[in-house]
Amino acid sequence: MTAEQNTPVQTALIQQAFDAHRATAIRLRQSTVGERREKIRKLRDSLLAHQQDIIDAGYADFRKPPTEVELTEILPVVAEANDAMRNLKSWMKPQGVWPSRMMFGTKGYIQYEPKGRCLIVSPWNYPVNLSIGPLISAIAAGNTAIIKPSEMTPAASAVICKIVREVFDPAEVTVFEGDAPVAQALLDLPFDHIFFTGSPAIGKVVMAAAAKHLTSVTLELGGKSPTIVDASADLTLAAKNILWAKFTNNGQTCIAPDHIYVHADVKADFVAACTKVMSEVYGAQPQQSEYLARIVNERHTQRVKGLLDDAVSKGARVLAGGHADTADCFISPTLIENISADSTIMKEEIFGPILPIFEYRDLDEVIGRINADQKPLALYVWAKDEAVIQRVMQNTTSGGACINHCVVQFLHGNLPFGGVNNSGMGSAHGHFGFKSFSHERAVVRTRIMLAKMFFPPYTATTRKLIGLFMKTV
């Protein structure tokens, strides 16, 4: 469905699809490992068959480098699909548990059931990855799904539609394109689960809508993810890795380093290492570099430029970069320092290629600043000193963290990916994604009916037995 259709038509088609998914969702409760694997295999194969289409869409929407599309949009989804197919049998198997002392004489197990009709609302920064990845988890768990991709990446949305239509019956998986009215029409429906990736501000809207129907949610949000570079760090490696993580997709990555705290003893050397990397990778004219994507549109380019202009007007100094071309949706990779606390860039997630650098001497002060802010989606520590690493890890919290690396926690299929509080709730990827789209049904099967000792009429013996149980359980 396209954005041009009017709201009454949109609403009617959405309701029709939602109603059609009901019978399918009930039927899929009986779906086998083999059936689910086959759907995931077809989805993966269709994705690979449309690899060039995805690359072309990435260029059309962002002027994203082909290698970057393959690395960030296609490879993670292929890995997610393969992991699900390899492990689905064990994921679906009921998990037995030992009886507690109160439950002697019974057998208990957890049965994983599909939640039912699911809504996947995906963002514009990695549209294919963040639409198809959650879909794999939803299908692995035996659900139906409606996908709402972002209207800001129309080329990618078109490819997503094409892939889904090739693989799935519309009564099982449907894609609805469009803007706010489409999203609102979807959120008005009583889905069994909503998986949303986007900003904390819109995450609150999604959660409020879900609350009306007591719908469970997985919220993959964002925030200002800090990076600490200790005096003991490998500065050359840190510079290369941090800048790769920051400037991939021109900074439009929810887990990108948002700002850096660098120990005063190594700040000059670290900045020198960063400027060298930027010169070697992006050249003297970054706007001509084949390795830099564009900001998604002029409005967001103006927003990021506004953050930089505001910071500079309040005393920030540009160490490298600083060039902006709104008409070309381009902002060059930029390093800034001496940022005022009241700068807007310190209050909002940057989501662009600007990297503020702060000098520190007292690690506890940095930890205090991190803890005073909203809990971030990611935190990165660069150090060889184990005591420094442990102080940071034990005294902060974040959705995920990397030590001497950045952003790769997203690619680790055996770890839960997600935020905490303002940066999200629930987990994605691998077994954790499967469980997010599953209801863990607690089942108790009786072998010996010991509970009959406590049936009425209650006697003195009953109370003695209760007292005995209180001492032994």
C-alpha positions as CSV (number, residue, x, y, z in Angstrom):
1,M,0.0,0.0,0.0
2,T,1.4,3.4,-0.8
3,A,1.3,6.7,1.1
4,E,-0.9,8.3,-1.6
5,Q,-4.0,6.4,-0.5
6,N,-6.4,8.4,1.6
7,T,-6.8,7.7,5.3
8,P,-10.2,6.0,5.1
9,V,-8.9,3.6,2.5
10,Q,-5.7,3.0,4.5
11,T,-7.7,2.3,7.7
12,A,-10.0,-0.1,5.9
13,L,-7.2,-2.1,4.3
14,I,-5.3,-2.2,7.6
15,Q,-8.3,-3.5,9.4
16,Q,-8.9,-6.1,6.6
17,A,-5.4,-7.4,6.9
18,F,-5.5,-7.4,10.7
19,D,-8.7,-9.5,10.6
20,A,-7.2,-11.9,8.0
21,H,-4.2,-12.5,10.3
22,R,-6.4,-13.7,13.1
23,A,-7.2,-17.1,11.6
24,T,-3.6,-17.5,10.4
25,A,-2.3,-16.7,13.8
26,I,-4.4,-19.4,15.4
27,R,-3.4,-21.9,12.7
28,L,0.3,-21.1,13.2
29,R,0.2,-22.3,16.8
30,Q,0.5,-25.7,15.3
31,S,3.3,-24.9,12.9
32,T,6.3,-27.2,13.0
33,V,10.0,-26.6,13.1
34,G,10.3,-27.6,9.5
35,E,7.5,-25.2,8.3
36,R,9.1,-22.2,10.1
37,R,12.6,-23.0,8.9
38,E,11.3,-23.2,5.3
39,K,9.8,-19.7,5.6
40,I,13.0,-18.3,7.0
41,R,15.0,-20.0,4.3
42,K,12.8,-18.5,1.6
43,L,13.0,-15.1,3.2
44,R,16.8,-15.3,3.3
45,D,17.0,-16.5,-0.2
46,S,14.7,-13.7,-1.5
47,L,16.8,-11.2,0.4
48,L,20.0,-12.5,-1.3
49,A,18.2,-12.6,-4.7
50,H,17.4,-8.9,-4.3
51,Q,20.9,-8.0,-3.0
52,Q,21.5,-5.6,-5.9
53,D,18.0,-4.0,-5.4
54,I,18.9,-3.4,-1.7
55,I,22.2,-1.8,-2.7
56,D,20.5,0.4,-5.3
57,A,17.9,1.4,-2.7
58,G,20.6,2.3,-0.2
59,Y,22.1,4.6,-2.7
60,A,18.8,6.1,-3.8
61,D,17.8,6.8,-0.2
62,F,21.1,7.7,1.3
63,R,23.8,7.5,-1.4
64,K,25.1,4.7,0.9
65,P,28.3,2.9,-0.3
66,P,27.5,-0.6,-1.7
67,T,29.9,-2.2,0.8
68,E,28.3,-0.4,3.7
69,V,24.9,-1.7,2.5
70,E,26.2,-5.3,2.4
71,L,27.8,-4.9,5.8
72,T,25.0,-3.3,7.7
73,E,21.8,-4.2,5.9
74,I,22.3,-7.6,4.4
75,L,25.0,-9.5,6.3
76,P,23.3,-9.1,9.7
77,V,20.0,-10.4,8.4
78,V,21.6,-13.4,6.7
79,A,23.3,-14.2,9.9
80,E,20.1,-13.8,11.8
81,A,18.2,-16.1,9.4
82,N,21.0,-18.8,9.5
83,D,21.2,-18.7,13.3
84,A,17.4,-19.1,13.6
85,M,17.4,-22.1,11.2
86,R,20.2,-23.8,13.0
87,N,18.8,-23.4,16.5
88,L,15.0,-23.3,16.0
89,K,14.4,-26.9,17.1
90,S,16.1,-26.3,20.4
91,W,14.3,-23.0,20.9
92,M,10.9,-24.5,20.3
93,K,11.4,-27.5,22.5
94,P,9.6,-27.2,25.9
95,Q,12.2,-26.4,28.6
96,G,11.9,-28.7,31.6
97,V,12.5,-27.2,35.1
98,W,13.3,-28.9,38.4
99,P,10.3,-28.9,40.8
100,S,10.6,-26.6,43.8
101,R,10.2,-28.2,47.2
102,M,6.6,-27.0,47.3
103,M,6.0,-28.8,44.0
104,F,7.3,-32.3,44.8
105,G,5.3,-34.8,42.8
106,T,4.8,-32.6,39.8
107,K,6.6,-32.0,36.5
108,G,7.1,-28.5,35.3
109,Y,8.1,-27.1,31.9
110,I,8.0,-23.9,29.8
111,Q,6.1,-24.1,26.6
112,Y,7.0,-21.5,24.0
113,E,3.8,-20.3,22.2
114,P,3.4,-17.7,19.5
115,K,2.1,-14.4,20.8
116,G,-0.1,-14.1,17.7
117,R,-0.6,-11.0,15.5
118,C,2.5,-8.8,15.7
119,L,3.3,-5.3,14.5
120,I,6.9,-4.4,13.4
121,V,7.5,-0.6,13.1
122,S,10.9,0.0,11.6
123,P,13.1,3.1,11.3
124,W,14.7,4.8,8.3
125,N,18.4,4.5,9.2
126,Y,18.8,0.7,8.5
127,P,15.4,0.0,6.9
128,V,16.0,-3.5,5.5
129,N,18.0,-4.8,8.5
130,L,15.5,-3.4,11.1
131,S,12.5,-4.7,9.3
132,I,13.5,-8.1,8.1
133,G,15.6,-8.9,11.2
134,P,12.7,-8.7,13.6
135,L,10.5,-10.5,11.1
136,I,12.8,-13.5,11.2
137,S,12.3,-13.6,15.0
138,A,8.5,-13.3,14.6
139,I,8.3,-16.1,12.0
140,A,10.7,-18.3,14.1
141,A,8.3,-17.9,17.0
142,G,5.2,-18.8,14.8
143,N,3.5,-15.4,14.5
144,T,1.9,-13.3,11.8
145,A,3.3,-9.8,11.2
146,I,2.4,-6.5,9.8
147,I,5.5,-4.3,8.9
148,K,5.3,-0.6,8.8
149,P,8.6,0.7,7.3
150,S,9.6,4.3,7.4
151,E,8.2,6.6,4.7
152,M,11.5,8.5,4.7
153,T,13.3,5.7,2.8
154,P,10.9,4.9,-0.1
155,A,13.3,2.9,-2.2
156,A,14.1,0.5,0.7
157,S,10.4,0.2,1.6
158,A,9.7,-0.8,-2.0
159,V,12.2,-3.6,-1.8
160,I,10.9,-4.8,1.5
161,C,7.4,-4.9,0.0
162,K,8.7,-6.9,-3.0
163,I,10.5,-9.4,-0.8
164,V,7.6,-10.0,1.6
165,R,5.1,-10.4,-1.3
166,E,7.4,-13.0,-2.9
167,V,7.7,-15.1,0.3
168,F,4.5,-14.8,2.3
169,D,0.8,-15.0,1.9
170,P,-0.7,-11.5,2.8
171,A,-2.8,-13.3,5.5
172,E,0.5,-14.0,7.3
173,V,2.8,-11.1,6.6
174,T,1.8,-7.7,5.2
175,V,3.6,-4.5,4.6
176,F,1.9,-1.1,4.9
177,E,3.8,1.9,3.6
178,G,2.8,5.4,4.6
179,D,3.3,8.2,7.1
180,A,1.8,9.2,10.4
181,P,-1.9,8.3,9.6
182,V,-0.9,4.7,8.7
183,A,1.2,4.3,11.8
184,Q,-1.7,5.6,13.9
185,A,-4.2,3.3,12.3
186,L,-2.0,0.4,13.1
187,L,-1.3,1.4,16.7
188,D,-5.1,1.7,17.2
189,L,-5.4,-2.1,16.7
190,P,-5.1,-4.7,19.5
191,F,-2.0,-6.4,18.4
192,D,-0.6,-9.2,20.5
193,H,2.9,-7.8,20.4
194,I,4.6,-4.6,19.0
195,F,8.2,-4.4,18.1
196,F,9.3,-0.8,17.6
197,T,12.7,0.6,16.6
198,G,13.1,4.4,16.8
199,S,13.5,7.3,19.0
200,P,12.6,7.4,22.7
201,A,10.0,10.1,22.0
202,I,8.1,8.0,19.5
203,G,8.7,4.9,21.7
204,K,6.6,6.6,24.4
205,V,3.8,7.1,21.9
206,V,4.0,3.5,20.9
207,M,4.0,2.3,24.5
208,A,1.0,4.5,25.3
209,A,-0.9,3.1,22.4
210,A,0.0,-0.5,23.4
211,A,-1.2,0.2,26.9
212,K,-4.7,0.7,25.7
213,H,-4.9,-2.9,24.7
214,L,-2.3,-4.2,27.3
215,T,-0.2,-5.2,24.3
216,S,3.4,-6.3,25.1
217,V,6.1,-4.3,23.5
218,T,9.8,-4.5,22.5
219,L,11.2,-1.0,22.3
220,E,14.6,-0.6,20.6
221,L,15.3,3.0,21.2
222,G,18.5,5.1,21.4
223,G,20.2,7.8,23.5
224,K,23.5,9.5,24.0
225,S,25.9,6.5,24.1
226,P,29.2,7.6,25.7
227,T,32.7,6.4,25.0
228,I,35.6,6.5,27.4
229,V,39.2,6.5,26.2
230,D,41.6,5.9,29.1
231,A,45.3,6.8,29.1
232,S,46.1,3.1,28.9
233,A,44.1,2.6,25.6
234,D,45.6,1.7,22.2
235,L,45.0,5.1,20.7
236,T,45.5,4.2,17.1
237,L,43.1,1.3,17.2
238,A,40.6,3.3,19.3
239,A,40.6,6.1,16.8
240,K,40.1,3.8,13.8
241,N,37.4,1.8,15.5
242,I,35.5,4.7,17.1
243,L,35.4,6.7,13.8
244,W,34.3,3.7,11.8
245,A,31.5,3.2,14.3
246,K,30.6,6.9,14.4
247,F,30.7,7.8,10.7
248,T,29.2,4.6,9.2
249,N,25.9,5.7,7.7
250,N,27.1,9.3,8.3
251,G,26.4,8.9,12.0
252,Q,22.8,7.8,11.7
253,T,23.2,4.7,13.9
254,C,21.4,4.3,17.3
255,I,24.5,2.6,18.9
256,A,27.1,4.9,17.4
257,P,29.4,6.6,19.9
258,D,27.6,9.9,20.7
259,H,30.5,11.6,22.5
260,I,33.9,10.8,23.9
261,Y,35.6,11.3,27.2
262,V,39.4,11.2,26.7
263,H,42.0,11.2,29.5
264,A,43.8,14.5,29.5
265,D,47.2,12.8,29.3
266,V,46.4,11.4,25.9
267,K,43.9,13.7,24.4
268,A,46.2,15.5,22.1
269,D,47.6,12.2,20.8
270,F,44.1,10.8,20.4
271,V,42.8,13.8,18.5
272,A,45.9,13.6,16.2
273,A,45.2,9.9,15.6
274,C,41.6,10.7,14.7
275,T,42.4,13.5,12.3
276,K,45.0,11.3,10.6
277,V,42.4,8.5,10.2
278,M,39.8,11.0,8.8
279,S,42.4,12.3,6.3
280,E,43.4,8.9,5.2
281,V,39.9,7.5,4.8
282,Y,37.9,10.4,3.6
283,G,40.5,12.6,2.0
284,A,40.8,16.4,1.8
285,Q,37.3,16.7,0.4
286,P,35.0,14.3,2.3
287,Q,32.0,15.3,0.3
288,Q,33.6,13.6,-2.7
289,S,34.4,10.5,-0.7
290,E,32.9,7.2,-1.9
291,Y,32.8,6.0,1.7
292,L,30.4,8.5,3.2
293,A,26.6,8.2,3.0
294,R,24.3,11.2,3.1
295,I,21.8,12.4,5.8
296,V,18.4,10.9,5.0
297,N,16.8,14.3,4.0
298,E,17.3,18.0,4.1
299,R,15.2,18.4,7.3
300,H,17.5,16.1,9.2
301,T,20.5,17.7,7.7
302,Q,19.4,21.0,8.9
303,R,18.7,19.6,12.4
304,V,22.3,18.2,12.7
305,K,23.8,21.4,11.2
306,G,21.7,23.3,13.8
307,L,23.3,21.3,16.6
308,L,26.8,22.1,15.3
309,D,25.9,25.8,14.8
310,D,24.4,26.1,18.3
311,A,27.5,24.5,19.9
312,V,29.9,26.8,18.0
313,S,27.9,29.8,18.9
314,K,28.3,28.9,22.6
315,G,32.0,28.5,22.4
316,A,32.7,25.0,20.9
317,R,35.8,24.7,18.8
318,V,35.9,22.6,15.6
319,L,38.9,20.4,15.6
320,A,38.2,18.8,12.2
321,G,35.5,18.9,9.6
322,G,32.6,21.2,10.1
323,H,31.5,21.6,6.5
324,A,27.7,21.3,5.8
325,D,25.8,21.3,2.5
326,T,22.1,21.1,3.3
327,A,21.1,20.8,-0.4
328,D,23.3,17.8,-0.8
329,C,22.2,16.4,2.6
330,F,25.8,16.3,3.6
331,I,27.7,17.1,6.8
332,S,31.4,16.2,6.9
333,P,32.8,14.0,9.7
334,T,33.4,16.5,12.5
335,L,35.3,16.6,15.8
336,I,34.5,19.4,18.3
337,E,35.7,20.3,21.8
338,N,35.0,22.9,24.5
339,I,31.3,22.3,24.3
340,S,29.1,24.3,26.7
341,A,26.9,22.3,29.0
342,D,23.8,24.3,27.8
343,S,24.4,23.4,24.1
344,T,21.6,21.5,22.5
345,I,24.0,18.9,21.3
346,M,24.5,17.9,24.9
347,K,20.8,17.3,25.4
348,E,19.8,15.5,22.2
349,E,21.0,12.3,20.5
350,I,23.2,13.6,17.7
351,F,22.4,11.0,15.1
352,G,24.8,12.5,12.7
353,P,28.6,12.8,12.0
354,I,29.5,15.2,14.8
355,L,31.7,13.8,17.6
356,P,32.1,15.9,20.7
357,I,35.3,15.3,22.7
358,F,35.7,16.0,26.4
359,E,38.9,15.9,28.4
360,Y,38.9,14.4,31.9
361,R,41.3,13.5,34.7
362,D,38.9,12.1,37.3
363,L,37.2,8.9,36.1
364,D,34.6,9.2,38.9
365,E,33.6,12.5,37.5
366,V,32.9,10.9,34.1
367,I,31.0,8.1,35.7
368,G,28.9,10.6,37.6
369,R,28.1,12.5,34.3
370,I,27.1,9.3,32.6
371,N,24.9,8.3,35.6
372,A,23.3,11.7,35.7
373,D,22.0,11.3,32.2
374,Q,19.4,8.9,30.8
375,K,20.6,5.3,30.6
376,P,22.2,4.9,27.2
377,L,21.7,2.1,24.6
378,A,25.4,1.5,24.5
379,L,28.6,2.3,26.4
380,Y,32.2,1.9,25.1
381,V,35.4,1.7,27.1
382,W,38.8,1.8,25.6
383,A,41.5,0.8,28.1
384,K,44.2,-1.8,28.9
385,D,44.0,-1.1,32.6
386,E,41.6,-3.8,34.0
387,A,40.9,-1.7,37.1
388,V,39.6,1.1,34.9
389,I,37.4,-1.2,32.9
390,Q,35.9,-2.8,36.0
391,R,35.3,0.6,37.6
392,V,33.3,1.7,34.6
393,M,31.4,-1.5,34.1
394,Q,30.5,-1.9,37.8
395,N,29.4,1.7,38.3
396,T,27.4,2.4,35.1
397,T,24.5,0.9,33.3
398,S,23.6,0.7,29.6
399,G,21.6,-1.5,27.2
400,G,24.9,-3.1,26.0
401,A,28.6,-2.4,26.2
402,C,31.9,-3.0,24.4
403,I,35.3,-3.1,25.8
404,N,38.0,-2.1,23.3
405,H,35.4,-2.2,20.5
406,C,32.3,-0.4,19.3
407,V,28.9,-1.4,17.9
408,V,29.7,-5.1,17.4
409,Q,27.3,-6.0,20.2
410,F,24.6,-5.7,17.6
411,L,26.2,-8.5,15.6
412,H,26.6,-10.9,18.4
413,G,23.8,-13.3,17.9
414,N,24.2,-15.1,21.3
415,L,23.8,-11.9,23.3
416,P,20.5,-9.9,23.9
417,F,20.4,-6.6,22.1
418,G,18.3,-3.9,23.7
419,G,18.2,-0.9,25.9
420,V,17.3,-0.1,29.4
421,N,14.6,2.4,30.5
422,N,14.8,5.5,28.2
423,S,17.0,3.5,25.7
424,G,14.4,0.7,25.4
425,M,13.0,-2.5,26.8
426,G,13.0,-6.1,25.8
427,S,15.6,-7.8,23.7
428,A,16.2,-8.7,20.1
429,H,18.4,-11.2,18.0
430,G,18.8,-14.9,18.1
431,H,17.2,-16.8,21.0
432,F,16.3,-13.5,22.7
433,G,14.4,-12.3,19.7
434,F,12.5,-15.6,19.5
435,K,11.5,-15.2,23.2
436,S,10.4,-11.6,22.7
437,F,7.9,-12.8,20.1
438,S,6.9,-15.9,22.3
439,H,4.7,-16.3,25.3
440,E,6.5,-18.5,27.9
441,R,3.6,-20.6,29.1
442,A,4.2,-22.2,32.5
443,V,2.9,-25.8,32.6
444,V,2.6,-28.1,35.6
445,R,1.7,-31.7,35.2
446,T,0.8,-33.7,38.3
447,R,2.3,-37.1,39.1
448,I,1.5,-37.5,42.8
449,M,-1.4,-35.5,44.2
450,L,0.2,-34.2,47.4
451,A,-1.9,-31.1,47.5
452,K,-4.9,-33.2,48.7
453,M,-3.4,-33.1,52.1
454,F,-4.5,-29.4,52.2
455,F,-8.0,-29.8,51.0
456,P,-10.8,-28.9,53.4
457,P,-12.1,-29.7,55.9
458,Y,-9.1,-28.1,57.6
459,T,-7.9,-29.8,60.8
460,A,-5.1,-29.4,63.4
461,T,-3.1,-31.9,61.3
462,T,-3.5,-29.6,58.3
463,R,-2.0,-26.7,60.2
464,K,0.9,-28.9,61.4
465,L,1.7,-30.0,57.9
466,I,1.7,-26.3,56.8
467,G,4.1,-25.5,59.7
468,L,6.3,-28.4,58.6
469,F,6.3,-27.1,55.0
470,M,7.3,-23.6,56.2
471,K,10.4,-25.1,57.8
472,T,11.4,-27.2,54.9
473,V,10.5,-25.3,51.7
